């Protein structure tokens, strides 16, 4: 995940500004999950169908150009493919996008007749704690009352996957897996010891040893492993077994008031003891005073949609969108 703070402020073209919201086209390369305080608004990973797009259900979209082209993609420098998704942002409400390895907050504001969207890559605040198995499981329990929703996102190969539940390996499964790994390592060590012992026999001046290097027991490796395992106390060691592979699980909570995002890494250390790294991503509202303190803004450009690259978009839809832009800018 990206850890530095990066903030941009875009002045929105008036033709994309409504009474209570603005329309923006959100770019992403591989995957995008977009949240409002109500829950998931959009979810898509490259190579898959768009699973969720609440934009299509919002009738307010029809007041804006390109409402009839909710998604498209363009080729940028170095022929990089960039997807775009139309989304509506209500004024002074928090939004969260998880995309291409970072988490970003979006916040729309109105100042007089002008509208702005602030985008900020969220700084991550790391904390480490130790938890029992029960405490670890409680972190992933969905609320059963109230308006709060909990979403699980699992990153893999640059994509984000929404999953309905967290399947934590049982402690017995973890122990068996670790014991398998220990046995493999002990076997390698035993084979190395056997080889080293054979070499030492050749270095001896004892004629019998030179002529009989096989005097090492045939079952040396087996006996070595057995003796090592017999003296191995599982509870005496601290392990660092990752519960979610090489990536962080992302937890997002929405409650119709705000959004909370948290990255989680968990490691099995020993029976009923887990190391948990959490990465809090504070999502905070902006004030008019903060907006007034910003001196430079960037403007979003109109999309450059190629019908050749977007065969699902008709020439008529593209023509209608461009005509709507011209009409609203008069």
N, C-alpha and C positions, 0 to 999 in steps of 0.2 A: 504494500500500500504506500502511496505517496504521503510523506510526512510534513513537507513544507507548506506554509500558508501562501496561497496565490489567489489574489482577488482581482476581478475585472468588473467594470461597470459599463453596461451597454445602454445607450439611448435608443428607445424603441420608436421605429417609424410610426407616425400617427395612424396609418392605415391598418396597423396591427394592435391598436389601442382601443379597448372598449370601455364601457362605463365602470365595470367592476373587475376587469381582467385584461391581460395582454396575451397575444399568441406569439410563441417563439418556436423556432426549429432547433431541437436539441441534437447536436452531433455526437456520434460515437463510432468507434472502429469495429469492435468485436461484440460488445454486449452492453445493454443498458437496462437498469431497473430504476424506475422513477416513482418516488413516493410523495404523496400529499399527507396532510394530517388525517385524512380519511382512510389511507391505505395505499395499496399499489395502484398506480395510474397506468404504468406501461412496463412491459417486460419482454425482452427479446434478446436472443443470442444468435450470432451469425450462423447461417446454415440451418436454422430452425424456423418454424412458423412463429409469427408474433402471437404470444400466448395471451397477453392482456393489453388492451388499449382503450382506456376509458374515454379518451378524446372523442371516439366515434359515437359515444352515447350523449355527449354534451351538445345541445342544440345551439348554444352560443357560438359555436365554431363557424356557423354559416354566415356570420357577419364579417369574417375575415377572408382575405385572399388565400388561395391554396388550401382552403378547407376541404376541397374535393380531392386533394393529393396529400393524404395524411402522413405518408412515409415515402421517401425516395432515397437514392444514394448518388453521390458524385465522386469523381476521380480528382484527387488533389495532387500536389507535387509528388514526384517519384511514383506516380500512378497509384497512390494509396487510396483504398476504397473507404469512403466515409458515409455512414448511414445518417439520415436525418429523420427525426420524428416530430411532428407538430404537437405541441402541448399548450394548454391554457393555464396561466398562472394567475390566481386571484391576488388582488393587491393586499399587501401586508399579511401574507400567510407564508409559513415556511414550506420549502420543498427540498427534497433530498434526491440526488442522483448518484447511483453507484455504477461506475462505468470505467472499463479499461484499466482497472487497478487503482482507482482513487474514489474518494467520496467527496461530493461537492454539494454545498448548500446554494439554493437559488431563492431570491427574494425580490418580488416586484413592488415598486413604489410609484406613487403619482405625486408630482409637484406642479401644481397649476395645471396647464394643459399638456405638460410633458410627462412621459412615463419612462421608468428605468428598471433594469433588471440587474441585480448584483449577484455575481457568481463567485463563490469562494471555496477553494479546496480546503477541506477541514483539517485543522491540526489535530494530531492524535496524541492523547495523553495516556501514557502507559502506566499501569499499576500491576504489581505481582502479588498474589496471595496464595495461601495453601488451603485446600478444601478437602473435606471428606467426600466419599462417593455420593452420599445423600445431598450434600451441599452443592456438588457439581450438577447433579440431576435437576435440582431446584432452579438452576439458572435457565434451563430450557423448558420449564413448564409454562404452558400457555394459560393466561388468565381465563377463568370460567365465568366471571361476573364483570359488569361494567362495559365500557366502550373500548377498552384497550385491546389492541391486536398485536400479536407477536409473529414476526416473519423470520424464517431461517434462510440465509443465502450462503451457498457453498461455492467458492471460486475454483475453477479448474480450467487450465490451459487458456487463461485470459477471459473465460466466460463465467457468468454468474448463473447459478441454478437455484431456483426457488424449490425448496423441499418442504413437504408437509410435516415431517417429523425428524427428530434426531435419533439415530440408532447408535448409541454408545456401546462399544464392546463390553461384555461383562468382565469382571475382574478375573474370573476363571479362564476366559478366552485369552485375555491379555497375558496371564501367567503362562499358559500353555504355549503361546506364541514366543514369549521371551525364553522359555525353557528350550524350545526348538532351536532358537538362535544361539543359546548358550552351548547346546550340544554340538552344533555345527562348528562353533569357534573352538571348543575343546578338542574336537576331532582334528581340526587343522593343527592345533598346538601339539597334539599327541603324535601326529605324523611328522611334524617338524622335529620333535624330540627323538623319535625313532631314527630319523635321518641323521641328526646330530650325534646320537649314540653310535650309530654304525661308523661314522667318520672317525669318532674317537677310538674305536677298536682298531682301525687301520693305522692310527698314529702310534699305537702301542708297539713295543718291541717284542711282545709275547707272540711266539710263532703260532701257537694254537689260535690266538685271536685273529692273526692275519689269515690263517687258512680256514677259519670258521667264523666269518662275520655274521653268519645267521644265528649265532649263539644267543642273540636277542630273542626273547620269547615271541612266538608267532602271534600271540594274542595280546602283544604289548599295548597296541592302540586301544583295544577294548578295555583292558585292565586299567590303563591310564585314565580313560574317560570315566570308568566306574568309580575309581578311587576319588577322582576330582569331584564328581557329582555327589558322592557320598559325603564329602566334606564341604559341599557348597550349601550355604544357608541363604535362602532366597531373601529373608527378612534383613540380612546384614548389608544389603546393597541398595543404592539409590539409582533408579533407572531414569530414563528421559524418553519415554515411549509416547510419541505424538498421537493424540486421540483423533485428529482431523487430517492426518497426512501432513503434507508440507505447506498447507495454506491455512489461513485464518477463517474461521466461521464468522459470519457477520449476522448480528441480531439487530432487527429494526422493530421498534415499538411505536405505534401510532395510537392516539386516543381522542381524536376529533378536536384537540386543542393544540398539540404539538407533536414533534417527532424526536425520538431518541435513537441514536445509532451506536453500536458497540462492536468492535472486533474482539474475537476470543480465540486464544490458543490455549489448549489444555494438554498436560503431559502426565502420564502415570509415573509416579515416583516409587511407590510401593503400596502394599495392600492398604486400602482406605486412606491413601494420601496422594493428592494431586497438586501439581503446580499449575496455576491458572494465570495467564497474562491477559489482561483486558486493555483495550485501546478505546478510550472514550472519545467520541467525536462531538463536541458541543455544538449544538445548532441554536443560534441566538437571533432574535429579531433585530432589524435595523431601525434606526430612528431617522427622522427628517434632519436632525442636526448632523448625524453621520453623513447623510447624503449631501448636505450643503457643504461639508468639509472636503468633498472630493472635487478636484479642479479639472480633471481630464476624463473624458468619456470616449468610448468607441461606438461606432454605429454598425448595426448588422446589415449585411448586404443581401440583396434579393438572391434567391436560389438560382443556380444554373443547372437546370434539369435537362438531361439528354434523354430523348425518347429511345435512342438506341440502347442505352444502358439501363433504362427502366421500361421494359416492354409492357408492363402492366398498366402504364399510364397512357391514356389516349391523347391524341393530338387535340381533340376537342376540349378535354379537361385542362390541358396546359394553356390553351388559348383563352378559356374562360377565366383562369386564374390571373393571367397577365392583364386581361381587360379590366378585371376587378381592381387590380393595383392602379392602373391608369385612371379609372373612374374616381377612386377614393383620394387620389393625389391632386385632383383638379381644384 
